[in-house]
Amino acid sequence: FGAIETLLPYISRGETLKTTNMLNFAMLSGVLAVSLVAGRGFCGWMCPLGAVQEGLANLARRLGGEKRHIPGKPSKTRFPTRLPGKADQIFRWAKYLILMLVIVVSAFTVYPPLHGFCPARAVFSFKLTTGLLWSVLIVFLVTSFLVERFWCKYLCPLGAALAIFNKISPITIVSDASRCNHCGRCDIECSMEIKDVPVELRSTECIRCLECLETCAREGSLTLKVLNKT
């Protein structure tokens, strides 16, 4: 994400922000290449913050007494929970607002706008030198424990930047309306809480984790395909 943070300074002044360099652009190019082919597949399969969130959600279920998760069945544990519908809809826009603010602020700063409170730094750097980073780490861990993929759904600016690729990527999940009986199993299993998954398979919120495909009980109802754009 450092490449997005330093993009405007590099275009306007020919220089990158401190702590960023051309390697950031190379890394972003790789992520964009994956996104062009598989949408937000990076979020669902490669993002380390996503893996931490998934682990914390599973831990919450275990501590809540769930010994074995049954695909397609609602968990009886209290956590991880889901935000009420209205709050969920409103908070979904936060990551897009954060993305826009980061891009605008980057034109007037020396360090990347998220440098002081980046959750990736807080979780993986092992150098929690400020109270702010400690606060970010605690908030990230607690919210991930309480609400499944809280960061992905509501705050991640990289996810916001990659969202549009779900609409154009050739690799996607396809629903067969003649086989789907709208049982709701995939809605229950979706960690991003997409409503009516078989209809919203191109949703910008989808992280292509393929949990819906795995939990589908009707063979051929959901399939992973490479669409022909020609």
Residue, then its C-alpha position, 0 to 999 in steps of 0.5 A: f500500500g506504500a505505493i498508493e501512499t507515495l503515488l501523488p508525490y512521485i508523480s508531482r515531485g518525482e520523489t517518494l515519501k520517506t520509508t517508501n521506494m520503487l520496490n513498493f511500486a513493484m510489489l503493488s504491480g504484483v498485487l494488481a496483476v493478481s487482481l486483474v485476473a482474480g479480483r480481490g483474491f489477494c485479500g482472500w488468499m495472500c494478505p497476512l492481516g486477513a490470515v490473522q483475522e481469520g485465526l482470531a475469529n476461529l479462536a473466538r469460536r473455540l473459546g465460545g465452546e464451538k469444537r467443530h465448525i459445521p459449514g453452512k450452519p450458524s455458529k452458536t457462539r457469541f463471538p465473532t458477531r456481526l454488526p446490525g444492518k444499518a451500522d454495517q451498511i454505513f461502516r462499509w463506506a469508511k474504507y473508501l473514505i480512508l483511501m481518499l483521505v490517504i491519497v489527498v494527505s499524501a500530497f502534503t506530507v513527508y511520511p506515508p499518511l498511515h505510517g504512524f498507525c498502520p496495523a501491518r506495522a503494529v502486528f508484524s514489525f515487532k517494534l511497537t515504539t509508540g503508544l499509538l502503535w500499541s493502541v492500533l495493535i490492541v484495537f485490531l486484535v480486539t475488533s478481529f476477535l469480536v467481529e469477523r474480518f472487521w478490518c477487511k470489511y470496514l477499514c482497509p484502504l487497499g481492499a477499497a482500491l482493489a474492489i473494482f477489480n471484482k467487476i472485471s476479473p475473468i476468474t470468478i464464481v458463477s451461479d447456476a440459477s436452475r440448480c441453486n435453491h437459495c438455501g442461504r448456506c453460502d450467506i451464513e458462511c460468507s466472512m464478508e457478510i454479503k447478502d444473497v451471495p448467488v446473486e452478488l458474486r461480483s460484489t466489490e466486497c467479495i474477497r474470493c475466499l471460495e467459502c461459498l463454493e465449499t459450503c454449497a450443498r448442491e453440485g454445480s450450483l456454484t462453480l469457479k470459472v474463467l470467463n471469456k471476454t471476447 
